[in-house]
């Protein structure tokens, strides 16, 4: 009797399990570096995706950026990749450059009917070495931020020109704008420790001021000693040196150190990415005490907010569930996924989303009524660009560490060195 009872219980358990598990039950895995916020976003998309694909779930794993590179490259090369990868475009470039195994998504995009919100720059950024390696999911807008209470305290309004920035940054440094009675405020917070730290800051001032091509143009010409570019570069370098707007140890600052200065309420002018707004709306940091706008104008040129990146979804060629991964990647451009992207991550690419639940500072980015200009991503044209940029970074650090009496010969010499190196790198 006991054996019969146990057999009946086992049969009932198997039946119950079978009845409760849809035949189509399947899980997709995506790897990213967006932390807990990114995990929450993918969970929300998973819930939405399951409404049209019952039984399908999406599990996301977040890794620190350096680990993400190693894990993705290793997994693809050993035949054990995730179904999808998600990151900034330039990071997916590195995956493709080192593996050659990221799927070309151009045929996938061609089959998507609702894609009119993607512009020429979006599609250009998504393409590397003739392949569309991501579907663009989030434009990364980068504006200049200024503490609103500090503007009020100093009788200033949001700066429009470089002359405005210099005047206001000096006041923020010298006039105790936070009212604590101590000389502990800085005109700006920037970064410089790594090539992408320092050159990224220069990119924002260059493109934001109405110029293109920070260091090299698509034809391979060095740009930094052109008169307009040289003027921006010289003023930029003085910001790190003679103008004394920055913390003295900024040469060692990467993103984390820069954020510490901003989070601590010690900087008056700083970069605001659309993803930063929720952080700085929090009462534990700036409590929304900042206003965003375009980067400063030089010599009357139209100034802009910079699209400084594009986050997107890529699919390894050896994705374990490739067809379903393509379906989910396509879904990420739909309205439900894009609404989730805007609300959770602060960025999207669609223009038909609801923004009423966002803070005024997030709405400013979401409505995007300001002038926008896209960064040129030279590594998508010159695969050797990162090596050139690293050399440029080393040269600029030399100048910041031991500033010359006159920056103009320094810039001319740097341009000559970059031309020689670019010629060597492209095999000329």
N, C-alpha and C positions, 0 to 999 in steps of 0.2 A: 504493500500500500504506500509506503514512504517513497519507493522509487517511482510509482505512478504519479503521486502528488508532485514530486520534484520535477518530473517530466512535463506535467501540465503547467506548472508555474513557469518553467523555462520557455515553453511554447508561447504562453500568454505574454511573457516579457518581450520575446522576439517580435511577436505580432504588434504589441504596443509601440515598440521602437520603430518598426517599419511604418506603422500608420502615422507616427508623429514626425517622420523625416521625409520631406518632399523628395521625389525622385531626382529633381534638378538641383539638389543642394550642392553648392560649389563655393569655394572661397578664392578670391583674388588677393594677392599680396602686393603692396606697394611700399617702396622704401623712399624716405625723404629725410630732410634735416630740419623740419619745422617745429620740432618739440611738441609739447602738449597741445598747443594751439592747433598745429597741423593734424595731430591725431584726432582732436575733436572735430575738425573740418571733414576729414575723411570718414569719420563715423557718421556724420550727418549726411554726407553724400551716399554712403552705403545704405542708409535707411531709405533715402529717396530712390536709389537705383533698384532696391528690392521691390518697390511698388510696381515696376514694370518687368522685373526679372525675379519672380518669387524664388526664394531658396538660395539666392546668390548674396554673399556677404563680401565686404571689402575690408581687409585687415591691413592697417598701416603700421609700419615700424619707423621710428625716428632715430637717427644716429647723429652725433656731432659731425660737422661737415668733413673733417679730415678722415674720420672713420667711414663715413658714407662713401667717399671716393674708393677707399681700399676694399670695402666690402662689395660694392657694386662691380668693380673691375674684376676682383677675384672670383665672384660668383658667376659672372658672364663667361669668363675664360675657362672655368671648370664645369660649365654646363649646368649650373644650379642657380640661375638668376631668379629674382622676383618676377612677378608678372608685369609690373610697371615700375618705372622710376619717375620721381618728380623732383625738380630742382631748377635753379636759375640756368638760363640758356648756356652761359659760358662754362658751367660745371658739367653739363651734359656734353658739351664739346670735348671736354677732357676725357669723358668716358668713351666717346666715339673715337677720338684720336688714339686712345690706348688699346681699344678692343676691335674697332671696325665692325661692331656687331649691334648697332642701334638701328632699328627698323626705319626705313624711309616711309614717312607718314603722308607724303604728298597724295598718293592715291586715296588714302582715307579721307583727307580734307576735301578732295574733289567730289566725294560722294555725299558730303554734308551740304544740305540745301541752305540752311539758316546759318550763314557765316559772313553776312555783309558788314558786321561790326568789326571784322578784322581788316586793318588797313595794310598798305604796302610795307610800312616799317615793321609791322607785326610779323608779316610773312617773311620779310628779309631776315629778321633776327632769328626766326625759327629754322633757318636753312644754314647748313654747314657742309662745305665740300660737295655741293650738288644734291644733298639729301635734306629733307625736312625731318630733323631729328626730334622735334617736339611739336605738339599742338599747343599754341600759345593759350595760356589759361589766365594769367594774371600779369597785367602791365604793372611795372614797379615805378611809381611816380616818386620823384625826389625833389622836394621844394626846400626853400630856405625858411627856417623857423626863427622867430624872435619872441622873447618874453614880453607879453602884453603889458604887465604891470611895470616892467622896467622902462618901456616906451612912455607910459603915462608918467612915471616918476621923473624922467628926464625931459619931458615936454616934446617928445619926438613922435613921428608916425612911421609906419613900416617903410624901410629904406627901398628906394627904387634904383638908385645909381650907386656905383662904387664909391663916389665921394660921400654919399649918404652913409654907406656902410662904415667907412673909415671914421666919420665923425661920431656916429652912434656907438660903434665898438669902443672908441676911446672913452666916451662917457660911461659906458657900462663897466669899463675897467676901473675908472677913477672916482666915480661919484656915489659909491655905496648904494647901488640901485635896489638892493634887497633890504636896506635899512637896518642891518644888524650891527652897524658901528665898526665893522672890520674891513680891511682891504683884502677881501678874499674872493672877489668876483673877476671873471674874465670876459673880454669882449666877445670871444668866440670859443667854440670847441670843434676841433678838427682831429685828424689822425694822420700818422705818417710811418708807422713801424714797418709795414710790408709794402711791396709794390702796389697792390690793389688798394691799400689804405691811402697812400699819398696821391697816386695818380687818379684814383677815383675822385678825390676831392678836387683835383685840378680839372678833371672831366666836367664836373658840375659847374665850376666857374666858367669854363670855356664854352661849353654848349649852352649853358644858361644865359651867357652874355651875347648870344647871337652868332657864334662862330661854330665851325665844324672841325672834326679831326684834330684831336688834342696833340698827338705826336706824329702820326703818319696818315696820309690820305690813301684812298683805295688804289691809286696808281703807284704807291710806294714812295711818294715824296715826303720828306720830313717837313713839318709845318712850324716848329716852335720858334724859328727865327723870322717868320713873316711878321711884319710890323704889328698887326693887330694881335696875333698870338703872343708875340714877345712881350707886349704891354701887359696882357693878362698874366702871363707867367711871372714877370718881374714883380707885379703887385702881389701875386699869390705867395711868392717866396718871401717877400717883405712881411707878409702876415705872420710867417713862422719866425721871423728874425727881428728886424728893426722896429716894426710896429708894436711888438710886445702885446698882442691881443690874446695870446694863447697861454695855457699853463706851460711853465718852463720845460717840463719833461715830455711835451707833446711828440717829440721825435720818437719816443718809445710807445706811443699810444696806438693801439689797434681799436677795433670796434668796442670791445668791452671797456677799455679805459676811457674812451671818448664818452660812452654812455654813462659811466660813473660820474663824470663831470656834469653832464646834462641832468641826469637823475637827481644829483645832489643839489640842483638849483644854483650852480655856480657859473653857468655860461649864459650869455645873452643872445648870441646868434649861433645857429647850428643847423645841420642837415636834418630835415624831417622826411622820412619815408612814409608812405601811406600806411605801412604796417606798424610804424612807431606810435601812431596817434592813440590807440587804445592804452598803450603803456603810459603815455604822458598825460592822458586824461585822468589817470588814477590818482586819487588823493594822496597816495603814498609817494608819488613823484611830483609832477608839476601841477596836478589838479586842473588841467586844462588851461593853464596860464601861459598860452603861447598862440601866436598867429602865424599862418603859413603864407608864402607868396613866392613869386618868381625870383630867380637868382639876379644879382645886380647887373644893370646895364652899363656898358662901357661906350663912351662917345656916341650916345644916342641910338645905338643899335637896339632892335627889339629884344627884350629879355624874356625868358621862358622858365617853366618848370621842366625838368629833364626826365624823360623815360629812361631811367638808368639801368633797366634790366627787364627781362621777360622770364617769368617762371612758367614752366610747361611740363607736360607729361610726355615721357618717352617710353618706348616698348623695346626690350631686348629682342633681337632676332630669334633667340632661342627661348623666348618666354614660354613657360609651361602651359599656359592657357591663352594662347595668342589671340584666337578669335574673340573670346570673351573680353580679353584685355582691350582689344580694339573697340568693342562696344562701350566699355566703360570710359575709355579715353574720349570717344565721341560724345558720350553723355556729359562729360565735364564742360563742354561748351554750351550745353542746354541751359535754359533759364533757371531751373531749380538748383542745379549745381553752382551756377554763377552767382545766384542770390546768396547761397551759403558761403561762397568764397568772399563776397563783399562783406557780409555780416561778421564772419569769423576771422578772416584774414585781412580785411581792409582793402582788397584789390580784386579786380575782375577785368574782363575785356568787353562784356556786353554793355549796351547803352540803354537798355529798357528795364532796369532793375529798380526796386523800391528802395528809397534812401531815408524815409521818414523816421525810422527807428535809430538812425545813427546820430552821433553827437555832431554839433555844428562843424567841428574841425574835421571829422571824417566825411561829412557831407561835402565839404569843400573839395576834397580829393575825388569823391565819387561823382560829383556833377561835372568835374573837369571843364569848367567854363574858362579856365585860364589857358594861355598859350602853351602848347606842349611841343617839345622837340625830342627826337629819339637819339640816343647815343649810337655810335656807328659800329661798335663791336668789331674792331679791326682784326681780331683773331679769326673772324669768319672769312676774311679775305686773305690774310697773311697768316698761315698756320704757325709761323715762327715768331709772331708778334710777342707772345709772353716773354721770350728771351730778350727781345729788344726793350720791352717795358722794364724788365728787371735791371738792365744796365742803366736805363734812364733814371730809375729810382735811386740806384747807387750814386749816380752823379748828382742828383738833387740833394741827397742827404749830405754829400760832401759840402755843397754850398750852404746848406742850413747849419751844419756844424761849424763851419768856418766861413762866414759870409764875406764875399768880396767887397771891396770898396765901391765897385761899379758892377752891377749885374749884367750890363749889356755885353761886355766881352765874354763873361761866363756863359751866357745863353748862346752866343755865336759859336764858342768853342764846343759847347755841348751838342749843338746842332751838327757841327762838322763830324764829331765822333759818332753820332747816331746815324748819319748818312753812310759813313764808312762801314759801320756794323750792319746796317740794313742791306747794303750791297753784298756784303760777305754772306749774310744769312740766306739771301735769295739766290746765291750762287753766281752773282754777277762779277 
